[in-house]
Amino acid sequence: MRKWASDFFDLPADVTQELPRVEMLGSSQCLVENIRDVERFEPQQLTLKLTQGRLSIRGKSLNIKTITPGMILIEGQIHSLSYEE
């Protein structure tokens, strides 16, 4: 039903299907929307629980700049992102 609504009304899937939306600004900032929880936070690794799966962010001097229900902004030297279902 959600996919149909997304297609019919031409809405982005991240809105209708609660898929994660990841935006990078260079290698120093990462904005992730539609998160469920922060599972792990260390200066070298941050693991986020998503609706489906997990997103791991690795880097150096990682810092949570902003966190709200469903959204997080990470700053630091981001080296890699990995997604697993």
C-alpha positions as CSV (number, residue, x, y, z in Angstrom):
1,M,0.0,0.0,0.0
2,R,2.8,2.4,0.9
3,K,4.6,1.7,-2.3
4,W,1.4,2.3,-4.3
5,A,0.9,5.6,-2.5
6,S,4.4,6.6,-3.2
7,D,4.1,5.8,-6.9
8,F,0.6,7.2,-7.3
9,F,1.3,10.6,-5.6
10,D,4.9,10.7,-6.8
11,L,6.1,11.0,-3.2
12,P,9.7,10.1,-2.2
13,A,10.1,6.5,-0.8
14,D,11.9,7.8,2.3
15,V,8.6,9.6,3.4
16,T,6.1,6.9,2.6
17,Q,8.1,3.8,3.4
18,E,10.2,5.1,6.2
19,L,13.4,4.3,4.4
20,P,16.6,5.9,5.7
21,R,17.7,9.1,4.0
22,V,21.4,9.8,4.1
23,E,23.0,13.1,3.1
24,M,26.7,13.8,3.1
25,L,28.4,17.1,3.1
26,G,31.9,16.3,2.0
27,S,33.5,14.0,4.5
28,S,32.8,16.1,7.5
29,Q,29.0,15.9,8.0
30,C,26.4,13.2,7.7
31,L,22.7,13.7,8.1
32,V,20.6,10.5,8.6
33,E,16.8,10.6,8.7
34,N,14.3,7.9,9.6
35,I,16.4,6.3,12.4
36,R,15.0,4.3,15.2
37,D,17.8,4.3,17.8
38,V,21.6,4.8,18.3
39,E,23.0,1.4,19.1
40,R,26.6,2.3,19.5
41,F,28.5,5.5,19.8
42,E,32.3,5.9,20.0
43,P,34.6,8.5,18.5
44,Q,35.6,6.0,15.7
45,Q,32.2,4.3,15.0
46,L,28.5,5.1,15.2
47,T,25.9,2.4,14.6
48,L,22.3,3.4,14.0
49,K,19.3,1.1,14.1
50,L,16.9,1.7,11.2
51,T,13.4,0.5,10.3
52,Q,15.1,-2.2,8.3
53,G,18.7,-2.9,9.2
54,R,21.6,-0.9,10.5
55,L,23.9,1.8,9.3
56,S,27.5,2.0,10.6
57,I,29.5,5.1,10.2
58,R,33.3,4.9,10.7
59,G,35.7,7.7,11.0
60,K,37.7,9.8,13.4
61,S,36.5,12.3,16.1
62,L,32.9,11.5,15.3
63,N,30.5,13.7,17.3
64,I,26.7,13.9,17.4
65,K,25.9,17.5,16.5
66,T,22.1,17.2,16.6
67,I,19.7,14.4,17.4
68,T,15.9,14.5,17.3
69,P,13.3,11.7,17.1
70,G,14.0,10.2,13.7
71,M,17.1,12.3,12.7
72,I,20.7,12.6,13.6
73,L,23.5,14.9,12.4
74,I,27.1,13.5,12.8
75,E,30.3,15.6,12.4
76,G,33.9,14.5,12.2
77,Q,36.2,12.9,9.7
78,I,33.9,10.3,8.1
79,H,35.8,7.5,6.3
80,S,33.0,5.0,5.5
81,L,29.3,4.2,5.6
82,S,28.0,0.6,5.6
83,Y,24.5,-0.7,5.5
84,E,23.4,-4.2,6.6
85,E,19.9,-5.7,6.6
